[in-house]
């Protein structure tokens, strides 16, 4: 599994969403770089980015198996934290279920709660502000991809989308994605018991892909969860509201650090 590592310290596994790659989450680097002691490990999921996917990658369970093998090989028995975005949020919750106390904390950004789209409570597609000067200047394919996701169109927002989302959208293996999509649901919901570690859940109020209301159904399983629903934000909430997301992540990192101090002193 291809990965890119930044920094040194306690591992923090970064899992992106469907049909993109690790670059989608690289815009979060400033907050992690400012909080010393975290080694950020960004992976490309099978069939996405630079990670190939053979015929054995035939669904989400196979992707989970690949992530688990990567964790065991890369982190061993060291404690680590995990952040998952969209499809990666579904996978990150499974990582917590499988690795238990080894996981120091969990962050979810626009996570998939229900794999079947028909089961999701999603708002209608909404664009709060259009910027024809931006969209009309783009290649038609780029304009469509950006227009499908943007909530508040602007030059700055387009550039974030161009640099972080678009590369993965142009690189994924369509055959592999088709196999995974055909068996997208995990064998069971990841939550089997409560997870007591510091947790952060961020959703976009205008997220028409996974919605925001379903995230509240996770709270009973995560007693130390902070949940935030951000207006003027869609499925790429960390690109739409970067400063607020970074502030929330900064608090999450602080909570994990305090938890570790408390454990060491007890």
C-alpha positions as CSV (number, residue, x, y, z in Angstrom):
1,X,0.0,0.0,0.0
2,X,1.5,3.3,-1.1
3,X,1.9,5.9,1.7
4,X,3.5,9.3,2.2
5,X,4.8,10.2,5.7
6,X,5.4,13.6,7.3
7,X,6.9,14.3,10.6
8,X,8.0,12.2,13.5
9,X,6.4,10.9,16.7
10,X,3.2,9.0,17.4
11,X,1.6,7.6,14.2
12,X,-1.5,9.2,12.8
13,X,-3.1,7.2,10.0
14,X,-4.9,9.3,7.4
15,X,-7.5,7.4,5.3
16,X,-9.1,9.2,2.3
17,X,-12.4,8.6,0.6
18,X,-13.7,6.9,-2.5
19,X,-12.2,7.6,-6.0
20,X,-9.7,10.1,-4.7
21,X,-6.2,9.6,-3.0
22,X,-4.1,10.7,-0.1
23,X,-3.7,14.2,-1.6
24,X,-7.3,15.0,-0.6
25,X,-6.2,15.2,3.1
26,X,-2.8,17.0,2.6
27,X,-4.5,20.3,3.0
28,X,-4.7,19.4,6.8
29,X,-0.9,19.3,7.1
30,X,-0.6,22.8,8.7
31,X,-2.4,21.9,11.8
32,X,-0.5,18.7,12.3
33,X,2.8,20.3,11.6
34,X,2.1,23.0,14.2
35,X,1.3,20.3,16.8
36,X,4.6,18.5,17.3
37,X,5.0,14.8,18.1
38,X,2.7,13.3,15.4
39,X,3.9,11.2,12.4
40,X,1.3,11.6,9.7
41,X,1.0,8.6,7.5
42,X,-1.2,9.2,4.4
43,X,-2.2,6.0,2.5
44,X,-3.5,5.5,-0.9
45,X,-6.3,2.9,-0.7
46,X,-6.2,0.0,-3.2
47,X,-7.2,1.0,-6.7
48,X,-6.7,4.7,-5.8
49,X,-3.6,6.9,-6.2
50,X,-0.5,4.8,-6.5
51,X,-1.8,1.6,-4.8
52,X,-2.6,-1.1,-7.3
53,X,-5.6,-3.4,-6.8
54,X,-5.6,-7.0,-8.0
55,X,-8.7,-9.2,-8.4
56,X,-8.4,-10.0,-4.7
57,X,-9.6,-6.5,-3.9
58,X,-13.3,-7.4,-4.4
59,X,-15.0,-5.2,-1.8
60,X,-14.7,-3.1,1.3
61,X,-13.8,-6.0,3.5
62,X,-10.7,-6.7,1.3
63,X,-9.8,-3.0,1.6
64,X,-10.0,-3.3,5.4
65,X,-7.8,-6.4,5.3
66,X,-5.2,-4.3,3.4
67,X,-5.3,-1.5,5.9
68,X,-5.0,-3.9,8.8
69,X,-2.0,-5.6,7.2
70,X,-0.4,-2.1,6.6
71,X,-1.0,-1.1,10.3
72,X,0.5,-4.3,11.6
73,X,3.6,-4.0,9.4
74,X,4.1,-0.2,9.8
75,X,3.1,0.5,13.4
76,X,3.5,-2.9,15.0
77,X,2.1,-2.7,18.5
78,X,2.7,1.1,18.8
79,X,-0.3,3.2,19.8
80,X,-1.7,5.3,16.9
81,X,-4.5,7.6,16.0
82,X,-6.7,7.5,12.9
83,X,-8.5,10.0,10.8
84,X,-10.9,9.0,8.1
85,X,-12.8,11.0,5.4
86,X,-16.0,9.8,3.7
87,X,-15.4,6.1,2.8
88,X,-12.3,6.4,4.8
89,X,-14.5,7.3,7.8
90,X,-16.3,4.0,7.5
91,X,-12.9,2.2,7.3
92,X,-11.5,4.2,10.2
93,X,-14.4,3.1,12.5
94,X,-13.6,-0.5,11.6
95,X,-10.0,0.1,12.4
96,X,-11.0,1.3,15.9
97,X,-13.2,-1.8,16.3
98,X,-10.4,-4.1,15.2
99,X,-7.5,-2.5,17.1
100,X,-9.3,-1.3,20.2
101,X,-7.1,0.2,22.9
102,X,-4.1,0.5,20.5
103,X,-6.1,3.4,18.9
104,X,-5.5,6.7,20.8
105,X,-8.2,8.7,19.0
106,X,-10.5,8.9,16.1
107,X,-11.4,11.8,13.7
108,X,-14.1,11.5,11.1
109,X,-14.6,14.0,8.4
110,X,-17.9,13.6,6.5
111,X,-17.9,9.9,7.3
112,X,-20.1,7.3,5.5
113,X,-22.4,6.1,8.2
114,X,-24.8,4.0,6.0
115,X,-23.1,2.4,3.0
116,X,-26.4,2.1,1.0
117,X,-27.2,5.6,-0.3
118,X,-30.9,4.9,-0.1
119,X,-30.5,4.6,3.7
120,X,-28.9,8.0,4.1
121,X,-30.7,11.1,5.2
122,X,-29.1,13.7,2.9
123,X,-30.1,17.3,2.0
124,X,-30.9,18.4,-1.5
125,X,-28.0,19.6,-3.6
126,X,-27.4,23.2,-2.8
127,X,-25.0,25.8,-4.1
128,X,-25.1,28.9,-1.9
129,X,-22.9,31.0,-4.2
130,X,-22.0,30.6,-7.8
131,X,-19.0,32.3,-9.4
132,X,-19.3,32.1,-13.2
133,X,-15.9,33.8,-13.6
134,X,-14.3,30.8,-12.0
135,X,-16.3,27.9,-13.6
136,X,-16.4,29.4,-17.1
137,X,-12.6,29.6,-17.1
138,X,-12.2,25.9,-16.5
139,X,-11.8,22.9,-18.8
140,X,-15.4,21.5,-19.1
141,X,-14.5,18.2,-17.3
142,X,-12.9,20.1,-14.5
143,X,-15.8,22.5,-14.3
144,X,-18.2,19.6,-14.0
145,X,-16.3,17.8,-11.3
146,X,-15.9,21.1,-9.3
147,X,-19.5,22.1,-9.9
148,X,-20.8,18.7,-8.6
149,X,-19.2,19.3,-5.2
150,X,-18.8,23.1,-4.6
151,X,-21.2,24.8,-2.2
152,X,-19.6,28.3,-2.2
153,X,-17.7,28.7,-5.5
154,X,-14.6,30.9,-5.5
155,X,-11.2,31.0,-6.9
156,X,-9.6,30.0,-3.6
157,X,-12.0,27.1,-3.2
158,X,-11.4,25.9,-6.8
159,X,-7.7,25.9,-6.2
160,X,-8.0,23.8,-3.1
161,X,-10.2,21.4,-5.1
162,X,-7.8,21.4,-8.0
163,X,-4.8,20.6,-5.9
164,X,-6.3,18.1,-3.5
165,X,-9.4,16.4,-4.9
166,X,-8.9,16.5,-8.7
167,X,-5.6,14.5,-8.9
168,X,-7.2,11.5,-7.3
169,X,-10.3,11.8,-9.4
170,X,-8.1,11.5,-12.5
171,X,-6.0,8.6,-11.2
172,X,-8.3,5.8,-9.8
173,X,-8.6,2.3,-11.3
174,X,-12.2,2.1,-12.6
175,X,-12.3,-1.7,-12.7
176,X,-11.1,-1.9,-9.1
177,X,-13.5,0.8,-8.0
178,X,-16.3,-1.1,-9.7
179,X,-15.5,-4.3,-7.7
180,X,-15.3,-2.4,-4.4
181,X,-18.5,-0.5,-5.2
182,X,-20.3,-3.8,-5.8
183,X,-19.5,-4.9,-2.3
184,X,-19.3,-1.5,-0.7
185,X,-20.9,-2.4,2.7
186,X,-18.9,-4.1,5.4
187,X,-20.1,-7.4,6.7
188,X,-21.4,-5.6,9.8
189,X,-21.5,-2.1,11.2
190,X,-18.2,-1.2,12.8
191,X,-19.6,-0.3,16.2
192,X,-19.8,-3.3,18.4
193,X,-18.9,-1.7,21.7
194,X,-18.2,1.9,22.9
195,X,-14.9,3.5,22.0
196,X,-13.7,5.6,24.9
197,X,-10.9,7.6,23.1
198,X,-11.1,11.2,22.1
199,X,-13.3,11.4,19.0
200,X,-14.1,14.2,16.5
201,X,-16.9,14.1,14.0
202,X,-17.2,16.9,11.4
203,X,-20.0,17.1,8.9
204,X,-21.0,19.6,6.2
205,X,-24.5,21.1,6.5
206,X,-24.9,21.1,2.7
207,X,-23.3,17.6,2.2
208,X,-25.5,15.9,-0.4
209,X,-23.3,12.8,-0.5
210,X,-23.5,11.4,3.0
211,X,-25.5,14.1,4.8
212,X,-25.0,15.3,8.3
213,X,-28.0,14.0,10.3
214,X,-26.8,10.3,10.3
215,X,-23.6,11.3,12.1
216,X,-25.6,12.0,15.2
217,X,-26.5,8.3,15.3
218,X,-22.9,7.5,16.1
219,X,-22.7,9.5,19.3
220,X,-23.9,6.7,21.5
221,X,-20.9,4.7,20.6
222,X,-18.3,7.5,21.2
223,X,-18.8,9.0,24.7
224,X,-15.9,11.4,24.2
225,X,-17.0,12.7,20.8
226,X,-17.1,16.3,19.8
227,X,-19.5,16.7,16.8
228,X,-19.7,19.8,14.6
229,X,-21.9,20.5,11.6
230,X,-20.5,23.4,9.5
231,X,-22.7,25.6,7.4
232,X,-21.4,26.7,3.9
233,X,-19.8,23.3,3.5
234,X,-20.5,20.2,1.5
235,X,-18.8,16.8,1.3
236,X,-15.4,18.4,1.1
237,X,-15.9,20.3,4.3
238,X,-12.2,20.6,5.0
239,X,-11.8,22.4,1.7
240,X,-14.9,24.5,2.2
241,X,-14.2,25.6,5.8
242,X,-10.5,25.0,6.2
243,X,-9.9,27.3,9.2
244,X,-12.8,26.0,11.3
245,X,-11.8,22.4,10.5
246,X,-8.2,23.0,11.5
247,X,-9.4,24.6,14.8
248,X,-11.5,21.5,15.6
249,X,-8.5,19.2,14.7
250,X,-6.3,21.2,16.9
251,X,-8.6,20.6,19.8
252,X,-8.7,16.9,19.0
253,X,-5.0,16.7,19.1
254,X,-4.9,18.5,22.4
255,X,-7.5,16.1,23.9
256,X,-5.4,13.1,22.7
257,X,-2.3,14.5,24.2
258,X,-4.0,15.2,27.6
259,X,-5.4,11.7,27.6
260,X,-1.9,10.2,27.1
261,X,-0.5,12.4,29.9
262,X,-3.3,11.3,32.2
263,X,-2.7,7.6,31.4
264,X,1.1,7.9,32.0
265,X,0.6,9.7,35.4
266,X,-2.0,7.3,36.7
